[in-house]
Amino acid sequence: MQYRYLKNLREQVKLYKTSDLSKLNKTKPQFKSKSQFRDWCADPNTDHCFYTMVEGNSPSARVTGDNPPNAIGGIVVDYDAPTDWAIIDKLLKAQCKQHMPMWRSETYSGYVRLVFPFESKMPISPEMFPAFMKQMSVQLSLERILPGFDSSSLKATQYFELGTNWVKIGDPLPKSFYQTALLKASMDKPPQTSEVSIPIDVVAEEVENKFPNRWTNTFEVGARGPLFWINDGIDRDGCQIVEDGIVCYSDRAGKGFMTWREILGSAFVKQYEAQKMGGILDEYWFNGKMFYKLIYGKAHATPKDQVILELRKAGFSPRAKKGQNLSEVENAILAISNENRIDEIAPVIFSDDRVVEYNSQRILNNGNIKPVEPADNGDPTNWPFIHKFLHQLFSNAAGKPDTIEYFFAWMKRFLISVLNKEPMQGQALLLVGGVGKGKSLLSNRIISGMVGGFADASDYLSGQSNFNKDLAGKAAWVIDDTTSAASFQDQRRATELIKKTVANPRIDYHAKYVDAIAVPWAGRVVFSVNMDANSLSVIPALDSSNRDKLMALRICDKATNKFPANAVVEASIKEELPYFAKWLLEWDVPKKVKGLSRFGVVSYIDQSIASAAYDNSSRSSIAELVEFFVKRSRMYTTEKIWWGTLTEFQVAIHEFNGGRAVGMSSSLEFMRRGMQIMEESAQNNKKLRPIKSVGHGGGKIWEISLDEKYDISKGKTPTKINTP
C-alpha cells in the first residue's frame, strides 16, 4: 500500500509517496506552544510529512475542491482526548470487535490516532465519498472506539501530521469489508450527476448491443456484476448498477463512479436526451392557464398534476441533480411553459407546422385531415366507376372545351393544395342539375373523399350561424340542394361570405364560448343546386366582383339517375380514389383551361345557369321594376334612352303607380344595389337591357335603354293604371 504526503501544509502541487510511514525518518523541533507548531506546519520551508490515504483526480496534487477524491486506500481517525497509554491496546481490542486498526500512533497533542489501511486501493467518486465514509464509520463503530472522535478525520481534504510512536496492532481491512460499505452507501444515497436520467431498460438494451454477453445477470438497479466495459478477461464482480451509472469498487475501473455517457458514449446519451425532451415538446403545450396534450391530433386540457405524473412515467426524475436547482420534471414543466407557449388552439389544415405563427398569434395546430394517398398507377381502368360517372355527368356548352376539363383542372389544383399543405386558392364550385343525378355523390364522396372529408356549411354561409368550429378543420365545405336563401338579405350575406372564403386566404375561426381568431384557410366551397326556382335562389350574385370566384357547371339532363346500392357505390369510390388521384396529378391541364387567374383555372359559368339563376332569384325583382318603368315611360315619350338620378327613377315609378310603391321600390338602397347588379349583368349578357351609370363628382346619372327589343314580354302592352 502507498501513502501520499506533503512536506508542509503550504504545499499544493507536489505529493510524495511511501509504503510505510512508521519507517519514514522525519523529525520535528520542540515548540513552546501549539501556535508555533501550527506556524511551522504551514511554513513553506518545512520538510516533514503530512499524509493522507485519499488520492485526487490528479494523484500527485493535493486533494482540493478542484482536485476531488478519485481513490481511497484507507481511513485515518483522530481521537482528541487524553488516553491511558498503558492500557490502550486492551481498550482497542475490546472496542474494535470486527477489525482492529493496523496502526496506532501519537499526535503532537499526545492523543491517539488510528490508521485502517485497505487491502488495496479502491476507486471512489467525489459524490459517493461522504456517504462511503459515513458507512465506514458505522461499520467500524468509529465514534465509540475512544472518546474525542474528530469527525474532521473523515474529510477528503484532511492531512495528518506524521506523529510519533507508530505501533502495528492489526492487519489491513479486507476488500469485502470496504466494498460492502461502498455498496450500502450507493444504495442509501446513489451518486448524482448532471446527466439526463435514462430508464434502466433503455440502458440494458444498449449495454447488450454494445457489450454482448458481458452482463449475464438481470440488468437492474442494485445488481452486481463485472466491469463489462473493460475487456480484460476478468469476470468477477467489480461494480454495482445505480440509477445514473455504475459504482465501481475495483481499481481496474480507474474511478469510483462511471456515468452512462462514459460507458456507452456521448452519442447514445445525446440521442436519448434529444428524443426525451423532443417528445414532450411535441406532446404538451401551455396557454398560460392550462396544459394541453395532443392525442391523435386533438388537443385535450390536462391538469398540471397529471402532466407531472406522465413525465415521471416517461423517465423524468423528480429529484434535483448535483449542481442543479430544478429536477428534470421541473425543467420539463418550465420548458413546456416557455417553449410551447400558445395563444390559441385551432385547426390549420394547410400547414405541417405544429405551431403556426399567424396574425401575431401562436396557434396550436390540431388539424388532422387525411387526404387520399395517390396510388402508383393512374390508368383509368383502375377507377372505372368514377371514370364512367364523371364522363357522362356534365353538360357541354357550344364552343367551349369539355366541361369536365374545367372540373379536372379545378380538382387537381385543390388536391395538390391539400396533399402538399400549400394554401392555393380556388373558386367555389356550383353543381347545378336535376334531382338524383349524383351532385351530392360528387361533392360528398368523390371531391371530399379526395381531400379528407367535408363539413356542411349551409347554416354558416346562409348567415344562420356565426360558429364554424367544425368547418375550419375541413378543406371542403358542402352546401346541399335542400338549402335556399330565404330573403335577399340572407342571399347577400351568403354572397359576401363566399367572396371572403374564396378571395381571402383566411377565415375567422369561431367556436362557442371563445373569441373568434383568424386562421389561414384555402379550402373550397361546393354547392349542389337543383334547377327549380327555390334552389336557384341560393346561387350568389353573378356580378363582376364575383364571377371570377365561381365555377358553375351544369349537370347534363341525360346524366344517369340509376346507381348501385349506396354501400356498393361507396366501397367502389373508396377503392378507386387513390388511382383517380394519381391520374389527376399526372394529367396536363389544357392552356385555355388553366388561364392566368390567381385561382389557377379559368372561371367557367354555364350560361344556362347564369340565366336561370337570374330569372329565379330575388335579384330579378329589380329587373321587373325596370320593365314596369320602361313600358310606362314609352307611353309618354319616344326617346330611346331615359336618364336621371336614382331618386328621379324612384319617384317616376311611384308616379306611374298613382303615388304608391311597387314591390321594393320604396327602399332606395334596394334600388341602388339592384341597379348596380343589372348594370354589371348587362355587360356580360347582351340579351339584358343596357343600364349604365355615369359619375359626375356630385352623384351618379343613370341611363336606361327604353328599346322594346330588351322587353321581358315582347309585344305585350301593360294595362294602364292611374297614368298621369
Buried (B, 14 or more C-beta within 10 A) or exposed (E): BEBBBBBBBEBEEEBBEBEEBEEBEBEBEEEEEEEEBEEBBEEEEBEBBBBBBBBBBBBEBBBEEEBBBBBBBBBBBBBBEEBEEEEBEEBBEEBBEEBBBBBBBBBBEEBBBBBBBBBEBBBBBBBBBBBBBBBBBEBBEBEEBBEEBBEEBBBBBBBBBBBEEBEEBBEBBEBEBBBBBBBBBBBEBBBBBEBBBBEBEBBBEBBBEBBEEBBEEEBEEEBBBBBBBBEEEEEEBBBBBBBBBBBBBBBEBEBBBBBBBBBBEEEBBEEBBEEBBEEBBEBBBBBEEEBBBBEEBBBEEBEEEEBBEBBBEBBBBEEBBEEBEEBBBBBBBEBBBEEBBBBBBBBBBBBEEBBBEBEEBBBBBBBEBEBBEBBEEBEBEBBEBBBEBBEBBBBBBEEBBBBBBBBBBBBBBBBBBBBEBEBBBBBBBBBBBBEBBBBBBBBBBBBBBBBBBBBBBBBBBBBEEEBBBBBBBBBBBBBBBEBBBBEBEBBBBBBBBBBEBBBBEBBBBBBEEEEEBBBBBBBBBBBBBBBBBEBBBBBBBBBBEBBBBBBBBBBBEEBEEEBEEEEEBBEBBEEBBBBBBBBBEEBEBBEEBBBEBEBBBBBBBBBBBBBBBBEBBBBBBBBEBBBBBBBBBBEEEEEEEBEBEBEEBBBBBBBBBEEEEBBBBEEEEBBBBBBBBBBBBBBBBEEBBBBBBEEEEEEBBBBBBBEEEBBBEEEEEEEEEEEE
